[in-house]
Amino acid sequence: MVPSLGRGSHRIFLRTLALCAAAAAGACSSDLTPIKTLAVEAGYGPKSMAAPDFVAASRPQGTPEFLPVGVSAPARPVRAKSVEGRKTLEAELEGARGRNESKGRAAESAGRATKPASAP
């Protein structure tokens, strides 16, 4: 014998059923659902395409090696610059700074020399 549902219980049952149906249909967005698999096999889903040749050629062959999460990369040896190398680098950077400052001054003076167009 099936118990009769009251009017309020009937509405709750229908809402729960509708919610379950919506959740099952919404699960189609995942790659591992049977609903999506059935839809693709029936011809309604996206068709899988092979990667173009240039893409397949640019991908590494085999399985790439990744570091596990939480593991640091191995330490690399640090080589300090020699005194001459450091002085050469400082001289190059000073020269670059001087060139940049002179270009900035030239741009600033060019900006002052031109008058902006008046508003229409």
C-alpha atoms as a printed R data frame, in Angstrom:
    type eleno elety resid chain resno      x      y       z
1   ATOM     1    CA   MET     A     1  0.000  0.000   0.000
2   ATOM     2    CA   VAL     A     2  1.404  3.386  -1.044
3   ATOM     3    CA   PRO     A     3  0.895  6.194   1.434
4   ATOM     4    CA   SER     A     4 -0.956  9.161  -0.015
5   ATOM     5    CA   LEU     A     5  0.899 12.384  -0.257
6   ATOM     6    CA   GLY     A     6 -0.702 15.538   0.977
7   ATOM     7    CA   ARG     A     7 -0.794 18.637  -1.202
8   ATOM     8    CA   GLY     A     8  2.294 20.151   0.472
9   ATOM     9    CA   SER     A     9  4.247 16.893   0.344
10  ATOM    10    CA   HIS     A    10  3.427 16.515  -3.349
11  ATOM    11    CA   ARG     A    11  4.904 19.941  -4.121
12  ATOM    12    CA   ILE     A    12  8.043 19.186  -2.138
13  ATOM    13    CA   PHE     A    13  8.421 15.883  -3.972
14  ATOM    14    CA   LEU     A    14  8.069 17.585  -7.386
15  ATOM    15    CA   ARG     A    15 10.540 20.310  -6.459
16  ATOM    16    CA   THR     A    16 13.036 17.724  -5.242
17  ATOM    17    CA   LEU     A    17 12.569 15.724  -8.436
18  ATOM    18    CA   ALA     A    18 13.075 18.863 -10.568
19  ATOM    19    CA   LEU     A    19 16.200 19.763  -8.590
20  ATOM    20    CA   CYS     A    20 17.669 16.279  -9.077
21  ATOM    21    CA   ALA     A    21 16.919 16.419 -12.816
22  ATOM    22    CA   ALA     A    22 18.588 19.843 -13.085
23  ATOM    23    CA   ALA     A    23 21.634 18.602 -11.181
24  ATOM    24    CA   ALA     A    24 21.932 15.551 -13.441
25  ATOM    25    CA   ALA     A    25 21.631 17.677 -16.586
26  ATOM    26    CA   GLY     A    26 24.061 20.264 -15.189
27  ATOM    27    CA   ALA     A    27 26.610 17.549 -14.633
28  ATOM    28    CA   CYS     A    28 27.042 17.406 -18.419
29  ATOM    29    CA   SER     A    29 29.698 20.094 -18.134
30  ATOM    30    CA   SER     A    30 32.159 17.578 -16.707
31  ATOM    31    CA   ASP     A    31 34.257 15.371 -18.976
32  ATOM    32    CA   LEU     A    32 33.481 12.163 -17.098
33  ATOM    33    CA   THR     A    33 29.683 12.017 -17.049
34  ATOM    34    CA   PRO     A    34 27.592  9.338 -18.700
35  ATOM    35    CA   ILE     A    35 25.031 11.902 -19.885
36  ATOM    36    CA   LYS     A    36 27.669 13.822 -21.832
37  ATOM    37    CA   THR     A    37 29.093 10.595 -23.229
38  ATOM    38    CA   LEU     A    38 25.657  9.555 -24.471
39  ATOM    39    CA   ALA     A    39 25.037 12.984 -26.003
40  ATOM    40    CA   VAL     A    40 28.384 12.953 -27.840
41  ATOM    41    CA   GLU     A    41 27.815  9.443 -29.119
42  ATOM    42    CA   ALA     A    42 24.331 10.445 -30.328
43  ATOM    43    CA   GLY     A    43 25.871 13.321 -32.309
44  ATOM    44    CA   TYR     A    44 24.727 16.231 -30.145
45  ATOM    45    CA   GLY     A    45 28.020 17.034 -28.465
46  ATOM    46    CA   PRO     A    46 31.256 18.491 -29.749
47  ATOM    47    CA   LYS     A    47 33.251 16.282 -32.069
48  ATOM    48    CA   SER     A    48 36.793 15.546 -30.979
49  ATOM    49    CA   MET     A    49 39.364 16.778 -33.453
50  ATOM    50    CA   ALA     A    50 42.984 15.818 -33.839
51  ATOM    51    CA   ALA     A    51 45.522 18.533 -33.123
52  ATOM    52    CA   PRO     A    52 46.986 20.262 -36.199
53  ATOM    53    CA   ASP     A    53 50.425 19.090 -37.303
54  ATOM    54    CA   PHE     A    54 52.259 22.197 -36.054
55  ATOM    55    CA   VAL     A    55 50.689 21.781 -32.610
56  ATOM    56    CA   ALA     A    56 51.490 18.073 -32.411
57  ATOM    57    CA   ALA     A    57 55.079 18.762 -33.531
58  ATOM    58    CA   SER     A    58 55.571 21.449 -30.878
59  ATOM    59    CA   ARG     A    59 54.454 19.235 -28.001
60  ATOM    60    CA   PRO     A    60 57.132 17.250 -26.195
61  ATOM    61    CA   GLN     A    61 57.209 13.546 -26.950
62  ATOM    62    CA   GLY     A    62 56.536 11.281 -23.990
63  ATOM    63    CA   THR     A    63 55.371 12.313 -20.558
64  ATOM    64    CA   PRO     A    64 56.745 15.646 -19.312
65  ATOM    65    CA   GLU     A    65 58.514 15.555 -15.980
66  ATOM    66    CA   PHE     A    66 57.009 17.880 -13.412
67  ATOM    67    CA   LEU     A    67 58.111 18.491  -9.868
68  ATOM    68    CA   PRO     A    68 55.625 17.255  -7.281
69  ATOM    69    CA   VAL     A    69 53.748 19.905  -5.326
70  ATOM    70    CA   GLY     A    70 55.688 21.102  -2.315
71  ATOM    71    CA   VAL     A    71 59.095 20.017  -3.626
72  ATOM    72    CA   SER     A    72 61.613 22.732  -4.406
73  ATOM    73    CA   ALA     A    73 63.768 22.696  -7.498
74  ATOM    74    CA   PRO     A    74 67.345 21.550  -6.916
75  ATOM    75    CA   ALA     A    75 69.704 24.307  -5.885
76  ATOM    76    CA   ARG     A    76 71.769 25.783  -8.683
77  ATOM    77    CA   PRO     A    77 75.369 26.743  -8.143
78  ATOM    78    CA   VAL     A    78 75.763 30.491  -7.747
79  ATOM    79    CA   ARG     A    79 78.785 32.004  -9.416
80  ATOM    80    CA   ALA     A    80 79.779 35.401  -8.142
81  ATOM    81    CA   LYS     A    81 81.086 37.958 -10.628
82  ATOM    82    CA   SER     A    82 84.725 38.816 -10.502
83  ATOM    83    CA   VAL     A    83 85.791 42.306  -9.510
84  ATOM    84    CA   GLU     A    84 86.499 43.220 -13.162
85  ATOM    85    CA   GLY     A    85 83.146 41.799 -14.291
86  ATOM    86    CA   ARG     A    86 81.289 43.748 -11.625
87  ATOM    87    CA   LYS     A    87 83.046 47.010 -12.546
88  ATOM    88    CA   THR     A    88 82.307 46.428 -16.243
89  ATOM    89    CA   LEU     A    89 78.645 45.827 -15.444
90  ATOM    90    CA   GLU     A    90 78.463 48.962 -13.292
91  ATOM    91    CA   ALA     A    91 80.014 51.016 -16.110
92  ATOM    92    CA   GLU     A    92 77.498 49.631 -18.618
93  ATOM    93    CA   LEU     A    93 74.594 50.425 -16.299
94  ATOM    94    CA   GLU     A    94 75.894 53.952 -15.618
95  ATOM    95    CA   GLY     A    95 76.195 54.551 -19.378
96  ATOM    96    CA   ALA     A    96 72.653 53.272 -19.961
97  ATOM    97    CA   ARG     A    97 71.337 55.528 -17.206
98  ATOM    98    CA   GLY     A    98 73.081 58.542 -18.718
99  ATOM    99    CA   ARG     A    99 71.643 57.781 -22.174
100 ATOM   100    CA   ASN     A   100 68.153 57.376 -20.750
101 ATOM   101    CA   GLU     A   101 68.395 60.632 -18.787
102 ATOM   102    CA   SER     A   102 69.547 62.558 -21.864
103 ATOM   103    CA   LYS     A   103 66.698 61.089 -23.948
104 ATOM   104    CA   GLY     A   104 64.276 62.092 -21.202
105 ATOM   105    CA   ARG     A   105 65.588 65.658 -21.130
106 ATOM   106    CA   ALA     A   106 65.333 65.863 -24.939
107 ATOM   107    CA   ALA     A   107 61.746 64.602 -24.864
108 ATOM   108    CA   GLU     A   108 60.843 67.026 -22.093
109 ATOM   109    CA   SER     A   109 62.255 70.015 -23.985
110 ATOM   110    CA   ALA     A   110 60.498 68.890 -27.180
111 ATOM   111    CA   GLY     A   111 57.250 68.684 -25.229
112 ATOM   112    CA   ARG     A   112 57.671 72.235 -23.934
113 ATOM   113    CA   ALA     A   113 58.465 73.562 -27.401
114 ATOM   114    CA   THR     A   114 55.238 72.344 -28.973
115 ATOM   115    CA   LYS     A   115 52.003 74.070 -28.143
116 ATOM   116    CA   PRO     A   116 48.940 71.924 -27.675
117 ATOM   117    CA   ALA     A   117 46.099 72.432 -30.116
118 ATOM   118    CA   SER     A   118 43.307 74.567 -28.843
119 ATOM   119    CA   ALA     A   119 39.982 72.967 -28.068
120 ATOM   120    CA   PRO     A   120 37.357 73.369 -30.818
